[in-house]
Amino acid sequence: MEPYIVVGHSLGAVLLRCVLPRLSRSPAACFLLAPPSRACFFARQLAPRLPYRLLTGEMGQLLADEKFMQSVPVPQCPTWIYAGTGGPSARLFPIGDEPNDGVLKVSETHLAGVPVVLVPAMHTYLMNSRVVVRDLLERARTVVFRGVPSAR
């Protein structure tokens, strides 16, 4: 069987983490782009509001639930997190002056034992970042082709 990698962005990264333990075969590597790894500030602030509840449904409420977010498994394969730092940094911005991607604080992406790659990009555009694509491809080649003779 061929090795494979998985990549998830934002909510997709949360869903990916939920599904990984149920797969019959683990991926060679997991790449999480702007993943909420704990109940994030904006979800907690918006969860009680009707428009947010209508637009995001159950998943929007779960993103604001610390107990749920702590229950989401950490991938058991080599994993990297890409966190954006292109968001506003100002005392008057709701997130404050902590590094962020405009939606998530960098600290809200952290998972114990998982390296974080900081990228100067906004949340929505992190997946289009050349920095992310180049780094992800290099890491994937290293992990997937490790020990495979001239597979490239």
C-alpha positions as CSV (number, residue, x, y, z in Angstrom):
1,M,0.0,0.0,0.0
2,E,1.2,3.5,-0.8
3,P,1.9,5.9,2.0
4,Y,-0.3,9.0,2.2
5,I,-0.5,12.3,4.0
6,V,-3.5,14.2,5.3
7,V,-4.0,18.0,5.3
8,G,-6.7,19.9,7.1
9,H,-7.5,23.6,7.4
10,S,-9.3,25.2,10.3
11,L,-12.5,23.3,11.1
12,G,-11.3,20.6,8.6
13,A,-8.3,20.0,10.9
14,V,-10.6,19.4,13.8
15,L,-12.7,17.0,11.8
16,L,-9.6,15.3,10.6
17,R,-8.3,14.8,14.1
18,C,-11.7,13.3,15.1
19,V,-11.6,10.8,12.2
20,L,-7.9,9.7,12.2
21,P,-8.3,7.1,15.0
22,R,-11.1,5.4,13.0
23,L,-9.1,4.9,9.8
24,S,-7.9,1.4,9.1
25,R,-4.5,2.7,8.1
26,S,-2.7,5.7,9.6
27,P,-1.3,8.4,7.3
28,A,2.5,8.9,7.0
29,A,2.0,12.5,8.2
30,C,-0.6,15.0,9.2
31,F,-0.5,18.7,8.4
32,L,-2.9,21.0,10.3
33,L,-3.3,24.5,8.9
34,A,-4.7,27.1,11.3
35,P,-6.3,24.4,13.5
36,P,-8.4,25.5,16.4
37,S,-6.9,23.2,19.1
38,R,-8.9,24.6,22.1
39,A,-12.1,26.6,22.5
40,C,-11.0,29.7,20.6
41,F,-11.8,33.3,21.6
42,F,-14.0,34.2,18.7
43,A,-16.1,31.0,19.0
44,R,-16.6,31.5,22.7
45,Q,-17.6,35.2,22.1
46,L,-20.0,34.4,19.2
47,A,-21.5,31.1,20.4
48,P,-24.4,32.6,22.3
49,R,-25.4,34.9,19.4
50,L,-28.3,33.7,17.2
51,P,-26.7,34.5,13.8
52,Y,-23.6,32.5,14.7
53,R,-25.7,29.6,15.9
54,L,-27.7,29.6,12.7
55,L,-24.7,29.9,10.5
56,T,-22.4,27.4,12.2
57,G,-24.9,24.9,13.8
58,E,-23.6,22.3,16.2
59,M,-20.0,22.5,15.1
60,G,-19.9,26.2,15.9
61,Q,-21.0,25.4,19.4
62,L,-18.5,22.6,19.8
63,L,-15.7,25.0,18.7
64,A,-16.6,27.1,21.8
65,D,-16.8,24.0,24.1
66,E,-13.4,23.5,25.9
67,K,-14.4,20.0,27.1
68,F,-15.1,18.9,23.5
69,M,-12.0,20.5,22.1
70,Q,-9.8,18.8,24.8
71,S,-11.4,15.4,23.8
72,V,-10.3,15.7,20.2
73,P,-7.4,13.2,19.8
74,V,-3.9,14.3,18.9
75,P,-2.7,12.6,15.7
76,Q,-0.4,9.6,16.4
77,C,1.7,10.1,13.2
78,P,4.3,12.8,12.5
79,T,2.3,16.0,12.7
80,W,3.0,19.7,12.0
81,I,0.8,22.8,12.7
82,Y,1.0,25.9,10.5
83,A,-0.2,29.0,12.4
84,G,-0.8,32.4,10.8
85,T,0.7,35.6,12.2
86,G,-0.7,38.0,9.5
87,G,-3.7,39.2,11.7
88,P,-4.0,42.6,13.2
89,S,-2.1,43.3,16.4
90,A,-3.6,46.1,18.4
91,R,-4.9,46.6,21.9
92,L,-8.3,47.5,20.5
93,F,-8.6,44.4,18.4
94,P,-10.7,41.8,20.3
95,I,-7.8,39.3,20.3
96,G,-5.4,42.0,21.5
97,D,-1.8,42.2,20.6
98,E,-1.1,38.4,20.7
99,P,0.1,37.0,17.3
100,N,-2.9,35.8,15.3
101,D,-4.2,35.1,11.9
102,G,-7.3,37.3,12.2
103,V,-9.4,34.5,13.5
104,L,-7.2,32.4,15.8
105,K,-4.4,33.3,18.3
106,V,-1.3,31.4,17.6
107,S,-1.6,29.9,21.1
108,E,-5.0,28.5,20.2
109,T,-3.4,26.3,17.5
110,H,-0.9,24.6,19.8
111,L,-1.1,20.8,20.6
112,A,1.3,19.2,23.1
113,G,4.3,17.8,21.4
114,V,3.4,19.1,17.9
115,P,5.8,21.6,16.3
116,V,4.3,24.9,15.1
117,V,5.5,26.6,12.0
118,L,4.7,30.3,12.0
119,V,3.6,31.8,8.7
120,P,3.0,35.5,7.9
121,A,-0.5,34.9,6.5
122,M,-4.2,35.5,7.4
123,H,-6.4,32.5,8.4
124,T,-8.3,32.2,5.2
125,Y,-5.2,32.4,3.0
126,L,-2.9,30.2,5.0
127,M,-3.5,27.3,2.6
128,N,-2.4,29.4,-0.3
129,S,0.8,30.5,1.3
130,R,4.0,29.6,-0.7
131,V,5.8,29.2,2.7
132,V,3.2,26.6,3.8
133,V,3.2,24.7,0.4
134,R,7.0,24.6,0.2
135,D,7.5,23.5,3.8
136,L,4.7,21.0,3.7
137,L,6.0,19.4,0.5
138,E,9.5,19.1,1.9
139,R,8.3,17.6,5.1
140,A,6.0,15.2,3.3
141,R,8.8,14.1,1.0
142,T,11.1,13.5,4.0
143,V,8.4,11.5,5.9
144,V,6.8,9.5,3.0
145,F,10.0,8.7,1.1
146,R,12.2,8.0,4.2
147,G,13.9,4.7,3.5
148,V,12.3,4.3,0.0
149,P,15.0,4.0,-2.7
150,S,14.7,6.7,-5.4
151,A,10.9,6.8,-5.3
152,R,10.9,10.4,-6.5
